[in-house]
């Protein structure tokens, strides 16, 4: 898994995940790459899940860890470009109350 991290001048952290899944097999890599991007107090965090097609309980746990870690020092954690399968999982777990979720739009629409 590759995590592209970008920090703009306003101290907004933007993360883009480049994998099809966020699951037990790659969660530790995701969290270690996130650690490398850390260290600065952020005003907000955006996690682009556009490439994620499936998330399991370990992936959900990783997102909650990110929220806990960043949420103490920054504003809302936004999940951007979230696909319908991932949205279903997050809503089932009522995590739409924890994260701001921006649903991805179907291509051509």
N, C-alpha and C positions, 0 to 999 in steps of 0.2 A: 504494500500500500504506500502511496505517496501522498503526503499532505503538503499542499502549497500554502504557505503562510505569507501574509502581507500585512504590514502595519503602516497605516498612513499617518500624516502629520497630526491629525486629530486624535491619535492614539486609538483608532478603531482597528481591531484585529479581524482579518478576513481569512478564513480557512476554506480550502477547496479539497475535498477528498477525491482521489482518483482510484477508485476500486468499485467493483460491482456489488460488494457486500460489506457490511460492518458486522462482524461476527467474532466468535471466540478465537478463530484462527488468526485474525489480524488486529484485534483490539490492542494488544500490548504494543505493537508497532505504531499504531495510531497515537496512543498515549505518549510513547517515547518521543515521537516526532513533534507532538504538541508541546512537550516539555522543552524541546530545543527552541521553540518559538516563544517560550514564556519569558518571564522576568520583568516585563514592563507593565505598569498598571494601565489597563485598557478602559476606555470609556464605554465601548460596546464590542460585541463579538458576533460575527456572522459566520455560520458554518454552512457551506454549500454542499448539499447532499444530492446534487443533480445526477451524479453517476451511480448512486447507491440504489440498487434494485431490491435488496433484501437486508433486513436487520434482525438479529436475534437478541436474546436477553443480555448477552455480553455486550453487544453494540449499544443497546439501550442504557446499560450500566455505564458504559464509557461516556455517552452523552451526558448522563447525570453527573459523572465525575467532572466533566468539563464545566458544566453549569455550576457545580459547587465550588470548583476552584476559581473560575472567572467571576462567578456571580457575587462573590464577596467583595470584589474590587471594581466591578464594572456594572454597567446597565444591563439591559436584557440580552440574553443569548438568543439570536435569531437563527432558525433553521430554514435555509433558503433552497428553492427548487426541489422540494420534497415530493417524491413520486407517490402515487396513490396507495401502493402496497405498504410503504413506510408510514404514510399518514394514518392508514388504518390501524397499524400497530400502536402508534403514538396516541391516537385517540382512544383506543381500547384501554390503554393504560392511563388515560386521562392526563397525558403529558402535554396536551395542548394548553393546559392551565399553567404549565411550568415554562415552556418555551413559546416564543412567537414563531409560528409556522407559516411559511410562505409556500403555497402549493405550486408545483411546476405546471406550466401550461402545455397542453398537447401540441406537438409540432403542427404547424400550419394553422394554428388557431390562436 
